[in-house]
Amino acid sequence: MSKNVLITGAAGFIGFHLAKALHARGDFVIGLDNFNDYYSPKLKSDRADLLNALGIVVEKGDICDAHALHALVKTNQVTHVVHLAAQAGVRYSIEAPHAYVKSNLEGFVHILELCRAFPHLKLVYASSSSVYGLNEKIPFSEKDPTDHQASLYGATKKSNELLASSYHHLYKIPVTGLRFFTVYGPFGRPDMAYYSFTKEILSGNPIRLFNQGQMERDFTYIDDIIAGIVQAVDLEAAHEIFNLGNNRPVTLLEFVQTLEHAIGVSAKKTYLPMQKGDVTKTFADISHSQKHLRFSPQTDLTKGLQKFVDWYRIYYDIPTPIDSETPKI
Ligand SMILES: NC(=O)c1ccc[n+]([C@@H]2O[C@H](COP(=O)([O-])OP(=O)(O)OC[C@H]3O[C@@H](n4cnc5c(N)ncnc54)[C@H](O)[C@@H]3O)[C@@H](O)[C@H]2O)c1
């Protein structure tokens, strides 16, 4: 049966792709986003325009506005909420902690209160691999303790899991948290390394490799993440947490090499020490999501980064090395 899904953060990277996927399979989708300027609002409005062209409306509004949330649910007979709106980014949480408290804590409680007010709603929300923080045991399993966050961002995501758990206990809200591992792909987030590296490499500027390029990340392609979210929506679990990650971490250096090949240009590299708030490695144990969500990432880094770079060149109107003067590797 088709669903009426409210996606918060629908003009964001993951929200945009999820809205398209749910719409394509016949669900009704209504989006909400405040189009803030943490990164280019134009990128957000371009995403929203593309959704609009498909008949998907993205309302401009804030998740801290309870009246707006209630009206959206009533008017659109919403059955499911996928809550993706948040202040994202580990490094920015050192600079602007209050933005995280506002959207990730206060905003999250508004979403839980919405579900309390409309008990038929089923909630899926974005958590993060950041909750594993300083854990050293790998791969990271949902069964592992997550008591040592490395950043305020991670702490807000961990708080979301605790708040969701208490609301489930108190009001039986059906709620699923998804711990995403470094998601990348077309229409991605300009604050993330793969995006800013692409920009700098194409401009001939050096890229900054923290921890001397020795950090490892479990980069996960957007289509794989979307498949996992859609399965979580359909599962309608009472109370669950799942890892959604590629299950194959790569070092930053290997990642940059793959990106250089996708772009066709060598990067100038500046090696720097570890940054505050960062963790050295992320690595998802996906046995739980394989079993319950049939989660099975299909896109390797070479294919995924090529798709990103191809999109980037079209979006910013940058010619490929074949028809430009850009030196090849
Ligand atoms: N992309 C990743 O690698 C990654 C990894 C782990 C977790 N996550 C989480 O997944 C979710 C989606 O991430 P994304 O990469 O699409 O980020 P994004 O920043 O592109 O999308 C979030 C959207 O939410 C909107 N928003 C923020 N605060 C809001 C508020 N108070 N009210 C209404 N809208 C608001 C923003 O304008 C943005 O469009 C976030 O919760 C993020 O923390 C993402």
The ligand as a MOL file (V3000), in Angstrom:
LIG
                    3D

  0  0  0     0  0            999 V3000
M  V30 BEGIN CTAB
M  V30 COUNTS 44 48 0 0 0
M  V30 BEGIN ATOM
M  V30 1 N 25.6880 12.8390 4.5050 0
M  V30 2 C 26.2740 12.0810 5.4110 0
M  V30 3 O 27.3850 11.5440 5.1800 0
M  V30 4 C 25.6300 11.8070 6.7350 0
M  V30 5 C 26.2710 10.9040 7.6130 0
M  V30 6 C 25.6770 10.6410 8.8460 0
M  V30 7 C 24.4730 11.2270 9.1850 0
M  V30 8 N 23.8790 12.1070 8.3270 0 CHG=1
M  V30 9 C 22.6040 12.7160 8.7440 0
M  V30 10 O 21.6600 12.5170 7.7070 0
M  V30 11 C 20.7580 13.6270 7.6520 0
M  V30 12 C 20.7410 14.2180 6.2550 0
M  V30 13 O 22.0710 14.6250 5.9360 0
M  V30 14 P 22.4710 15.3320 4.5800 0
M  V30 15 O 23.8400 14.9010 4.2560 0
M  V30 16 O 21.3690 15.1740 3.5990 0 CHG=-1
M  V30 17 O 22.5400 16.8380 5.1150 0
M  V30 18 P 21.9910 18.1960 4.4620 0
M  V30 19 O 22.5530 19.2830 5.2790 0
M  V30 20 O 22.2370 18.2010 3.0050 0
M  V30 21 O 20.4300 18.0650 4.6990 0
M  V30 22 C 19.7870 18.4970 5.8750 0
M  V30 23 C 18.6830 19.4750 5.4720 0
M  V30 24 O 17.9740 19.8340 6.6480 0
M  V30 25 C 17.6630 21.2080 6.5830 0
M  V30 26 N 17.5160 21.7040 7.9640 0
M  V30 27 C 18.5020 21.8400 8.8910 0
M  V30 28 N 17.9670 22.3050 10.0440 0
M  V30 29 C 16.6340 22.4400 9.8310 0
M  V30 30 C 15.5640 22.8750 10.6220 0
M  V30 31 N 15.7600 23.2870 11.8850 0
M  V30 32 N 14.3080 22.8880 10.1020 0
M  V30 33 C 14.1000 22.5020 8.8110 0
M  V30 34 N 15.0970 22.0790 7.9910 0
M  V30 35 C 16.3400 22.0540 8.5010 0
M  V30 36 C 18.8330 21.8510 5.8530 0
M  V30 37 O 18.4770 23.0680 5.2090 0
M  V30 38 C 19.2310 20.7560 4.8500 0
M  V30 39 O 18.6290 21.0010 3.5860 0
M  V30 40 C 21.2260 14.5880 8.7320 0
M  V30 41 O 20.4700 14.3330 9.9020 0
M  V30 42 C 22.6740 14.2140 8.9530 0
M  V30 43 O 23.1010 14.5480 10.2560 0
M  V30 44 C 24.4310 12.4000 7.1070 0
M  V30 END ATOM
M  V30 BEGIN BOND
M  V30 1 1 1 2
M  V30 2 2 2 3
M  V30 3 1 2 4
M  V30 4 1 4 5
M  V30 5 2 4 44
M  V30 6 2 5 6
M  V30 7 1 6 7
M  V30 8 2 7 8
M  V30 9 1 8 9
M  V30 10 1 8 44
M  V30 11 1 9 10
M  V30 12 1 9 42
M  V30 13 1 10 11
M  V30 14 1 11 12
M  V30 15 1 11 40
M  V30 16 1 12 13
M  V30 17 1 13 14
M  V30 18 2 14 15
M  V30 19 1 14 16
M  V30 20 1 14 17
M  V30 21 1 17 18
M  V30 22 2 18 19
M  V30 23 1 18 20
M  V30 24 1 18 21
M  V30 25 1 21 22
M  V30 26 1 22 23
M  V30 27 1 23 24
M  V30 28 1 23 38
M  V30 29 1 24 25
M  V30 30 1 25 26
M  V30 31 1 25 36
M  V30 32 1 26 27
M  V30 33 1 26 35
M  V30 34 2 27 28
M  V30 35 1 28 29
M  V30 36 1 29 30
M  V30 37 2 29 35
M  V30 38 1 30 31
M  V30 39 2 30 32
M  V30 40 1 32 33
M  V30 41 2 33 34
M  V30 42 1 34 35
M  V30 43 1 36 37
M  V30 44 1 36 38
M  V30 45 1 38 39
M  V30 46 1 40 41
M  V30 47 1 40 42
M  V30 48 1 42 43
M  V30 END BOND
M  V30 END CTAB
M  END
